[in-house]
Amino acid sequence: MTDRAIVEKLRPKLDPFYAAVESVLIGQRHLIDGLLIGLLTDGHVLLEGVPGLAKTLAVRTVARALELKFQRVQFTPDLLPADVIGTQIYNPRSGEFTVKQGPVFANVVLADEINRAPAKVQSALLEAMAERQVTIGENTLKLPRPFFVLATQNPVEQEGTYPLPEAQVDRFMLKLVIDYPSRADELAVLDRMGGLTASTDIAPVLTPADLEELRSATDAVYVDPKVKGYVVDVVRATRTPAEYGLDMGGLIQLGASTRAVIALHRAAKAHAFLAGRAYATPEDVKATATDVLRHRLVISFEAEAEDLRPEQVVRQVLDKLPVP
């Protein structure tokens, strides 16, 4: 069977997923696409938005649509690493220590308000995200597959928070920024969720076998060498824009890492699959570049003085860089 035939056969499996999730999340198609891209490419996703925009509900709803084990951890300043990964418990009868696994031993883990936990908790989660394993005492335990971390953070009310270090942020494949819905969408939310009996429960529509099949199909999406070159050039242009003839005026202090190249390549393939294509185009790269790069750039003081956000800098790179 050709790659095109595989995509045409498997892509419709996502339609029930979209229908189920959109019955709860209204006007959030980009968010759902981003979460799916993470699921299909084995990448973690960071959600950022002001309170009350359904970040936690979005993660819960996506988890419910999958027949996967789901755990939620509310991050607080007094949280300990053992509260996330687990700990050793002493048995006085046997005189031995046994391992009690923490909530990170799940397929989908919601790290709610991740920036409210101290650095030692964030570093414990870092190993789990990067290595798909945790170390408890002398025991190194593998995490279940698939393993998918969805973290939320609040961009306002920064008192008592611990900003994520660059090494931790770079582990997230995508950073999705959630904005206020349109007036029409907010009216639809009111009609659907305004009553006391409104329900957000949905039935699972995808099995682990389905997800694995969809992942294999996504990985098989064809990427032309010219498109691969464009992926590399987009990321490299954030490091040395002058080499690409871009006059960025010193807006970028630190460009994206090599991990960003891999993430952008995988995201472009997943975006193509969601569009029902067996091949990726430069438009797929452009469509996903902002979500892949916004949290990986460190902008300069000059950019901050001009009130520029990282996504605006990424957009300048995409607008000025020649497309193959």
C-alpha positions, -999 to +999 in steps of 0.1 A: +000+000+000+014+034-009+019+062+016-010+081+000-033+052+004-022+047+040-030+084+048-063+082+030-072+051+050-061+062+084-068+100+085-106+095+088-099+077+121-093+111+136-127+125+126-145+109+156-118+123+179-124+158+165-161+154+169-158+142+205-134+169+217-151+197+199-183+188+216-167+202+247-141+226+234-156+252+212-136+273+188-103+257+198-094+239+165-058+251+166-054+239+202-068+205+193-045+203+162-015+212+184-023+185+210-028+160+182+006+169+166+022+162+200+004+129+203+013+118+168+050+127+171+057+116+207+062+152+218+052+170+250+031+202+248+031+233+270-001+253+271-001+290+281-031+313+287-048+334+312-071+317+338-105+305+326-097+296+290-102+259+295-065+248+294-071+221+320-104+211+304-087+207+271-062+183+284-088+163+303-110+161+273-082+149+250-072+123+276-108+111+279-110+106+241-081+082+244-082+048+261-050+057+280-042+061+316-045+097+327-031+114+358-033+150+369-007+167+392-015+202+406+019+219+409+023+240+441+053+256+458+054+229+485+053+200+460+082+175+464+098+153+437+084+122+454+049+136+449+055+134+412+077+104+405+071+083+436+092+073+466+106+043+486+086+030+515+101+010+543+084-022+553+093-029+590+082-065+587+105-075+559+131-048+566+131-039+529+122-008+509+095-010+482+089+015+455+056+033+454+051+048+419+039+084+416+014+099+392+040+103+365+035+066+357+007+072+333+003+076+295-010+111+297+002+134+325-013+168+331+012+190+349-012+218+360+004+252+366+039+237+362+056+271+369+043+270+405+066+242+415+103+247+426+133+237+405+138+203+422+103+192+412+108+205+376+141+187+373+124+154+384+099+158+357+126+167+332+142+133+334+108+117+329+101+139+298+136+135+283+145+099+291+110+083+295+122+069+328+126+079+365+151+071+392+138+064+427+166+056+451+187+030+433+159+019+410+155+032+374+120+025+362+107+028+326+076+048+321+047+034+301+044+039+264+031+062+250+041+088+275+028+123+270+032+154+292+008+182+289+017+212+311-002+244+317+011+277+329-004+311+336+014+341+320+000+365+346+002+365+384+039+356+385+042+361+423+053+329+439+061+312+406+093+296+394+100+303+357+109+272+338+146+270+329+156+269+293+166+232+295+131+223+307+113+245+282+133+230+254+119+196+262+085+207+251+080+201+215+053+228+212+042+258+232+005+266+224-007+300+234-045+301+241-062+334+234-097+346+242-125+331+220-145+351+196-179+365+206-197+339+186-177+311+202-183+325+237-220+326+230-218+289+220-199+281+252-227+299+272-254+279+254-237+246+259-221+250+293-241+277+310-265+253+329-258+235+361-263+202+344-238+208+316-215+178+312-180+175+298-178+137+298-170+120+265-165+084+256-131+071+244-129+071+206-093+060+200-075+029+213-037+026+220-035+004+189-052+032+168-028+058+181+002+036+173-011+031+138-017+068+133+018+075+146+034+051+121+014+067+093+025+102+104+062+091+105+058+078+070+048+112+056+073+121+028+095+152+032+114+164+002+151+172+007+143+208-003+117+210+025+142+195+049+166+221+039+140+248+046+134+234+081+171+236+088+174+271+074+144+284+094+160+272+127+196+283+117+182+318+107+172+323+143+209+318+153+227+337+126+202+358+107+229+378+089+241+347+071+206+344+055+205+381+046+180+389+074+184+423+091+170+414+125+188+442+142+200+421+171+165+410+181+175+375+190+200+368+219+199+330+216+185+310+187+168+277+186+186+244+193+192+214+171+163+197+190+141+224+174+151+211+139+139+177+148+107+190+164+099+212+134+105+184+110+081+161+129+055+188+134+055+195+097+049+159+089+021+157+115+005+189+101+005+173+066-011+142+079-039+161+096-045+178+063-048+144+046-016+145+027+012+120+025+038+147+018+049+178+037+053+212+021+069+245+032+035+257+042+034+229+068+067+242+081+054+277+083+021+266+100+040+249+128+071+270+132+057+295+156+045+269+181+078+250+178+101+280+181+084+306+203+096+291+236+131+282+223+141+318+214+157+342+239+150+376+226+173+406+233+167+436+255+162+456+223+134+434+212+118+436+246+121+474+246+102+474+213+075+452+229+082+424+205+073+388+215+092+357+204+064+347+180+066+381+162+103+375+157+097+340+143+071+355+120+097+380+107+121+351+100+094+332+081+084+363+061+119+372+050+134+338+045+131+325+008+108+296+004+120+267-018 
